Amino acid sequence: MDVPLGLSFRNMGHSDAVEARVRERVEKLERYFGCINSCRVVVEAPHRRHHKGKLYHLHIDIGVSGREIVVNRVPHDRHAREDVNVAIRDPFDAAARQLEDHSRKAAGRVKAHKVPPHGKVSALHAYDGYGFVTSADGQEVYFHKNAVVNGAFNKIAIGDEVRVALIEGESDKGPQATTVIPIGKHHLAGR
C-alpha cells in the first residue's frame, strides 16, 4: 500500500481484525483510484455504556489532488452499525462513489445537461392564432396557438420567455415549434 494510512480507534481497544479490514478497503480504493495522497480513518464505538451491542461509526478523510473527500455519516439502520464489518463497508462504499465522481470531474467526463431551446416571444397575431419566437441565436420560429401548452396562448405576451420544441424541417412560414412552454419574463437560460 502506497497511501499513508492514519488509523485510530476511539472508545474501544485496538483490533487487528478491524485494522486488516480497513487496510484491505483502502488498498482497494487505491487500486481503482490512483489519485489518493492520504487516508485517515477513525473507528469509533461512541456508546461506551451501551449494554446490548456496540454501535460502530467510521469517519474517513481521504486526501486527493486539490481536495479532501470526507465521509462522516451515521447510518439510519441501527442494527447494521452493530456489525463492525457493515460499519466499515458502507462508509468505504460512499467514499468510492465520491472518488469516482472526483476522478470523472478531474478527467472532464462530466455529463453536461443540454439547455432546451428557448427564446422570447417576438410577435403575436392573436386574431389569427399564431406568433413568432426569436431564439437565442436570432432565428425566428413560427408557432400556432395550439402549440402553447395548457391553452395559454392568450396569457403570453411579447417579450415573455418560452421553451420550444421544433419540428424537423420547415413549414411554409419557416421553422415551426410543436410545443411552446411559457417560462416567464425573468427566467435565465441554463438554470
SULUR-V562968 format. One record per backbone hydrogen bond with DSSP energy under -1.0 kcal/mol. NH is the residue of the N-H (numbers start at 1). CO is the residue of the C=O. If there is no record, write none. Layout:
<<NH;CO> <NH;CO>>
This chain:
<<6;39> <8;41> <10;43> <19;15> <20;16> <21;17> <22;18> <23;19> <24;20> <25;21> <26;22> <27;23> <28;24> <29;25> <30;26> <31;27> <32;28> <33;29> <37;63> <38;63> <39;4> <40;61> <41;6> <42;59> <43;8> <44;57> <45;10> <50;47> <56;81> <57;44> <59;42> <60;71> <61;40> <62;69> <63;38> <64;67> <67;64> <69;62> <71;60> <81;77> <87;83> <88;84> <89;85> <90;86> <92;88> <93;89> <94;90> <95;91> <96;92> <97;93> <98;94> <99;95> <100;96> <101;97> <102;98> <103;99> <104;100> <105;101> <106;102> <107;103> <108;105> <109;104> <119;162> <120;134> <121;160> <122;132> <123;132> <125;130> <129;125> <130;125> <131;143> <132;123> <133;141> <134;120> <135;139> <136;118> <138;135> <141;133> <142;175> <143;131> <145;129> <147;144> <148;145> <149;180> <151;148> <152;149> <155;152> <159;121> <160;157> <161;184> <162;119> <163;181> <164;117> <165;179> <167;176> <171;174> <174;171> <177;142> <178;165> <179;165> <180;147> <181;163> <183;161> <191;188>>
